[in-house]
């Protein structure tokens, strides 16, 4: 998937960019307008209809997982736990059944309950493993730090993502005369 982040001077340019993409029927999988951290003084003359249309696409930089490592780590942890927990349950169940351990027999558990409890402990280990696995991935990129600085200076950021096998609309991007364009290739 191709991701492109544009740094734009004002809100009107971001909205004009959306209008041109819509007019050219460009296939887009994600379009987000990130409000600047520092509020701008000047007003813009944008139609209320366009503002309502783009309201779901507007976000603060702290709410975008590309710029917030905590959000992306939380999403990675949830995805990892989806397969680590069942795998841990099956592994714990198998291990407890194969070894015939009597770990909890002093509390009055029978062999079947002991095996099931081993599966639950394995599932818990998978859940804990998903936290450590998600934390071990380092997703910080130097380009993103520069974009965060632009946002703090009062510039608008636009995240444009196209579907797989679809080229970014470079001619339309150049028409907007962005201050900076960062092309990310995330897989």
C-alpha positions as CSV (number, residue, x, y, z in Angstrom):
1,X,0.0,0.0,0.0
2,X,1.2,3.5,-0.8
3,X,0.9,6.2,1.8
4,X,1.7,9.8,1.1
5,X,1.7,12.6,3.7
6,X,1.4,16.1,2.4
7,X,2.2,19.3,4.4
8,X,-0.2,22.0,3.3
9,X,-0.3,25.7,4.1
10,X,-4.0,26.0,5.0
11,X,-7.3,24.2,5.4
12,X,-8.7,25.4,2.1
13,X,-5.8,23.7,0.1
14,X,-6.6,20.4,1.9
15,X,-10.3,20.6,1.0
16,X,-9.4,21.6,-2.6
17,X,-7.2,18.5,-2.8
18,X,-10.1,16.4,-1.7
19,X,-12.4,17.9,-4.3
20,X,-9.9,17.3,-7.1
21,X,-9.4,13.7,-6.1
22,X,-13.2,13.2,-6.1
23,X,-13.5,14.9,-9.5
24,X,-10.9,12.6,-11.0
25,X,-12.4,9.5,-9.4
26,X,-9.1,8.5,-7.8
27,X,-9.3,5.3,-5.8
28,X,-8.5,6.1,-2.2
29,X,-8.5,3.8,0.8
30,X,-7.7,6.5,3.4
31,X,-7.9,10.3,3.3
32,X,-7.3,12.1,6.6
33,X,-6.8,15.8,7.3
34,X,-4.8,16.4,10.5
35,X,-5.6,19.7,12.2
36,X,-2.5,21.8,13.1
37,X,-1.5,21.8,16.8
38,X,-1.1,25.6,16.7
39,X,-4.3,27.3,15.7
40,X,-4.2,29.6,12.7
41,X,-5.6,33.1,13.0
42,X,-6.9,33.6,9.4
43,X,-10.3,32.4,8.4
44,X,-11.2,30.4,5.3
45,X,-14.1,30.5,3.0
46,X,-15.1,26.9,2.7
47,X,-18.6,25.8,2.1
48,X,-20.4,24.3,5.1
49,X,-21.4,21.3,3.0
50,X,-17.8,20.4,2.3
51,X,-16.9,20.9,6.0
52,X,-19.7,18.5,7.0
53,X,-18.5,16.0,4.3
54,X,-15.0,16.0,5.6
55,X,-15.7,16.1,9.3
56,X,-15.2,12.3,9.7
57,X,-11.9,12.6,8.0
58,X,-10.5,15.3,10.3
59,X,-8.3,14.3,13.2
60,X,-5.8,15.5,15.8
61,X,-2.3,14.3,15.4
62,X,-2.5,12.4,18.8
63,X,-5.4,10.4,17.4
64,X,-3.6,9.1,14.3
65,X,-1.9,5.7,14.9
66,X,0.8,6.6,12.3
67,X,2.0,9.4,14.5
68,X,1.1,7.9,17.9
69,X,3.2,4.8,18.9
70,X,0.9,4.0,21.8
71,X,-2.1,3.6,19.5
72,X,-0.2,1.5,17.0
73,X,1.2,-0.7,19.8
74,X,-2.3,-1.2,21.3
75,X,-3.6,-2.3,17.8
76,X,-0.6,-4.7,17.4
77,X,-1.2,-6.2,20.8
78,X,-4.8,-6.8,20.0
79,X,-4.0,-8.5,16.7
80,X,-1.2,-10.6,18.3
81,X,-3.4,-11.8,21.1
82,X,-5.9,-13.1,18.6
83,X,-3.6,-15.8,17.6
84,X,-1.3,-16.1,20.6
85,X,-4.0,-16.8,23.1
86,X,-5.6,-19.8,21.3
87,X,-2.1,-21.1,20.4
88,X,-1.2,-20.8,24.1
89,X,-4.3,-22.6,25.2
90,X,-3.7,-25.5,22.8
91,X,0.0,-25.7,23.8
92,X,-0.9,-25.5,27.5
93,X,-3.6,-28.2,27.1
94,X,-1.2,-30.4,25.1
95,X,1.7,-30.0,27.5
96,X,-0.4,-30.6,30.6
97,X,-2.0,-33.7,29.0
98,X,1.3,-35.2,27.7
99,X,3.4,-34.7,30.9
100,X,0.6,-35.9,33.2
101,X,1.7,-33.3,35.8
102,X,0.0,-33.2,39.2
103,X,0.6,-29.5,39.9
104,X,-2.8,-28.8,41.4
105,X,-3.7,-32.2,42.6
106,X,-3.2,-31.1,46.2
107,X,-6.1,-28.7,45.9
108,X,-8.4,-31.5,44.7
109,X,-8.3,-31.1,40.9
110,X,-8.6,-34.3,38.8
111,X,-6.6,-35.1,35.7
112,X,-9.2,-33.5,33.3
113,X,-9.4,-30.3,35.3
114,X,-5.6,-30.3,35.7
115,X,-5.2,-30.5,31.9
116,X,-7.9,-27.8,31.3
117,X,-6.2,-25.5,33.9
118,X,-2.9,-26.1,32.0
119,X,-4.6,-24.8,28.9
120,X,-5.9,-21.7,30.7
121,X,-2.4,-21.0,32.0
122,X,-1.1,-21.4,28.4
123,X,-3.7,-18.9,27.2
124,X,-2.7,-16.4,29.9
125,X,0.9,-16.8,28.8
126,X,-0.1,-16.1,25.2
127,X,-1.9,-12.9,26.4
128,X,1.2,-11.7,28.3
129,X,3.3,-12.6,25.3
130,X,1.2,-10.4,23.1
131,X,2.1,-7.4,25.3
132,X,5.8,-8.0,25.1
133,X,5.7,-8.8,21.4
134,X,3.8,-5.6,20.6
135,X,6.3,-3.5,22.6
136,X,9.3,-5.1,20.8
137,X,8.4,-3.6,17.5
138,X,10.0,-0.1,17.0
139,X,7.9,1.9,14.5
140,X,9.5,5.3,14.9
141,X,10.7,6.9,11.7
142,X,12.7,10.1,11.3
143,X,10.4,11.4,8.5
144,X,7.5,11.4,10.9
145,X,9.3,13.5,13.5
146,X,9.7,16.3,10.9
147,X,6.0,16.1,10.0
148,X,5.1,16.4,13.7
149,X,7.2,19.6,13.8
150,X,5.4,21.0,10.7
151,X,2.1,20.3,12.5
152,X,3.2,22.0,15.6
153,X,4.2,25.1,13.5
154,X,0.6,25.4,12.3
155,X,0.6,23.5,9.0
156,X,-2.1,21.0,7.9
157,X,-1.2,17.4,7.2
158,X,-3.0,15.2,4.7
159,X,-2.6,11.4,4.8
160,X,-3.4,9.9,1.5
161,X,-3.5,6.1,1.1
162,X,-4.3,4.2,-2.1
163,X,-5.3,0.6,-2.4
164,X,-2.7,-2.1,-3.3
165,X,-1.4,-2.0,-6.8
166,X,-2.7,1.6,-7.3
167,X,-0.2,4.4,-8.0
168,X,-0.5,7.7,-6.0
169,X,-2.0,10.6,-8.0
170,X,1.3,12.5,-8.4
171,X,0.0,15.0,-10.9
172,X,-2.8,16.0,-8.5
173,X,-0.4,16.2,-5.6
174,X,2.0,18.5,-7.5
175,X,-0.9,20.8,-8.5
176,X,-1.6,21.4,-4.8
177,X,2.0,22.7,-4.3
178,X,2.6,21.1,-0.9
179,X,5.4,22.4,1.3
180,X,6.7,18.9,1.7
181,X,5.6,15.4,0.6
182,X,6.7,12.3,2.4
183,X,6.1,9.0,0.7
184,X,5.9,6.0,3.0
185,X,5.8,2.4,1.9
186,X,4.2,0.4,4.7
187,X,3.5,-3.3,4.3
